[in-house]
Amino acid sequence: MTPPADPVDPFSGDPDDPAQELAALDGDPDAALEPLSPLEREDVLEDLEDLEVFEALLSPRGIKGLVVDCEDCREPHYFAWDLLRGNLRHLLDQGTTRVHEPAFSPDPADYVSWEYARGFADAALDG
């Protein structure tokens, strides 16, 4: 059995979901989000394809995922392959990214930047 692509929300369908209070802070909770434009969707789909290649090439070398410099909090965020894939799928489905938290004590040596992964993939596939 294949595990779900996204983490299961333990409060799904719960009328007392504590996240509802947080949603109210973001403005009108009933306001519809703008769907991704066709170009934005294409970019996310390309990112998902790239991610599959990066994982296939780098995971056997001990790389656990990618590090992304967060513009909001100005800190690096370490994303395991599955979490990043789930975030990109969520972006496709919902038109927005998830709320993020820094990983708990990641070893920076286990993660590479998107640019490094792209360069590694280009070199590996061209060679």
C-alpha positions as CSV (number, residue, x, y, z in Angstrom):
1,M,0.0,0.0,0.0
2,T,1.3,3.4,-1.0
3,P,1.3,6.0,1.8
4,P,-0.6,9.2,1.2
5,A,1.4,12.0,-0.6
6,D,0.4,14.6,2.0
7,P,0.5,14.2,5.8
8,V,-2.9,13.4,7.2
9,D,-4.6,16.3,9.0
10,P,-5.7,15.0,12.4
11,F,-8.3,17.8,12.6
12,S,-9.8,17.2,9.1
13,G,-13.6,17.8,9.3
14,D,-13.4,18.7,13.0
15,P,-15.6,21.8,13.6
16,D,-13.3,22.7,16.6
17,D,-10.2,22.7,14.4
18,P,-7.7,25.0,16.2
19,A,-6.3,26.1,12.9
20,Q,-9.5,28.0,12.2
21,E,-8.4,30.7,14.6
22,L,-5.1,31.1,12.6
23,A,-7.0,31.3,9.3
24,A,-8.9,34.3,10.7
25,L,-5.6,36.1,11.1
26,D,-4.9,35.8,7.4
27,G,-8.0,37.9,6.4
28,D,-11.3,36.6,5.1
29,P,-11.2,32.8,5.5
30,D,-13.9,32.4,3.0
31,A,-12.1,34.4,0.3
32,A,-11.2,32.3,-2.7
33,L,-7.6,32.0,-3.5
34,E,-6.5,32.9,-7.0
35,P,-5.8,29.7,-8.9
36,L,-2.3,29.4,-10.3
37,S,-1.9,30.7,-13.8
38,P,-1.2,28.2,-16.6
39,L,2.4,29.4,-16.6
40,E,2.7,29.0,-12.8
41,R,1.2,25.5,-13.0
42,E,3.7,24.6,-15.7
43,D,6.6,25.8,-13.5
44,V,5.4,23.8,-10.5
45,L,5.0,20.7,-12.7
46,E,8.5,21.2,-14.0
47,D,9.8,21.6,-10.4
48,L,8.1,18.2,-9.5
49,E,9.8,16.6,-12.5
50,D,13.2,18.1,-11.5
51,L,12.7,17.0,-7.9
52,E,12.2,13.3,-9.0
53,V,15.5,13.5,-11.0
54,F,17.3,15.2,-8.1
55,E,16.1,12.6,-5.6
56,A,17.0,9.7,-7.9
57,L,20.6,11.0,-8.3
58,L,21.3,12.4,-4.9
59,S,19.5,10.2,-2.5
60,P,21.8,7.2,-3.1
61,R,24.7,9.6,-2.2
62,G,23.1,10.3,1.3
63,I,21.4,13.6,0.4
64,K,18.1,13.7,2.3
65,G,16.6,16.7,0.5
66,L,17.0,20.4,-0.4
67,V,17.7,23.5,1.6
68,V,15.8,26.6,0.7
69,D,16.6,30.1,1.9
70,C,13.3,31.5,3.3
71,E,12.5,35.1,2.3
72,D,10.0,35.5,5.1
73,C,12.1,34.5,8.1
74,R,15.5,34.8,6.5
75,E,16.6,31.3,7.6
76,P,17.4,28.2,5.7
77,H,14.7,25.6,5.7
78,Y,15.6,21.9,5.2
79,F,13.0,19.9,3.3
80,A,13.1,16.1,2.9
81,W,12.3,14.8,-0.5
82,D,8.8,13.7,0.4
83,L,7.9,16.9,2.3
84,L,9.1,19.1,-0.6
85,R,7.1,16.9,-3.1
86,G,4.0,17.2,-0.9
87,N,4.4,21.0,-0.7
88,L,4.6,21.3,-4.4
89,R,1.5,19.1,-4.9
90,H,-0.3,21.2,-2.3
91,L,0.7,24.3,-4.3
92,L,-0.8,22.8,-7.4
93,D,-4.0,21.7,-5.7
94,Q,-4.6,24.7,-3.4
95,G,-2.8,27.5,-5.1
96,T,-0.8,28.4,-2.0
97,T,2.1,27.0,0.0
98,R,1.7,25.5,3.4
99,V,2.8,27.2,6.6
100,H,6.3,26.2,7.3
101,E,8.4,25.5,10.4
102,P,12.2,25.0,10.5
103,A,13.2,21.4,10.7
104,F,14.3,20.1,14.0
105,S,18.1,19.9,14.2
106,P,18.8,19.0,10.6
107,D,22.4,18.2,9.6
108,P,23.1,20.8,6.8
109,A,25.6,18.3,5.3
110,D,22.6,16.1,4.4
111,Y,20.9,18.8,2.2
112,V,21.9,20.7,-0.9
113,S,20.4,23.8,-2.6
114,W,18.1,23.6,-5.6
115,E,20.9,25.2,-7.7
116,Y,23.4,22.6,-6.6
117,A,21.0,19.8,-7.3
118,R,20.3,21.2,-10.8
119,G,24.0,21.5,-11.6
120,F,24.6,18.0,-10.3
121,A,21.8,16.6,-12.5
122,D,22.9,18.5,-15.5
123,A,26.5,17.2,-15.2
124,A,25.3,13.6,-14.5
125,L,22.9,13.5,-17.4
126,D,25.3,15.2,-19.8
127,G,28.2,12.9,-18.9
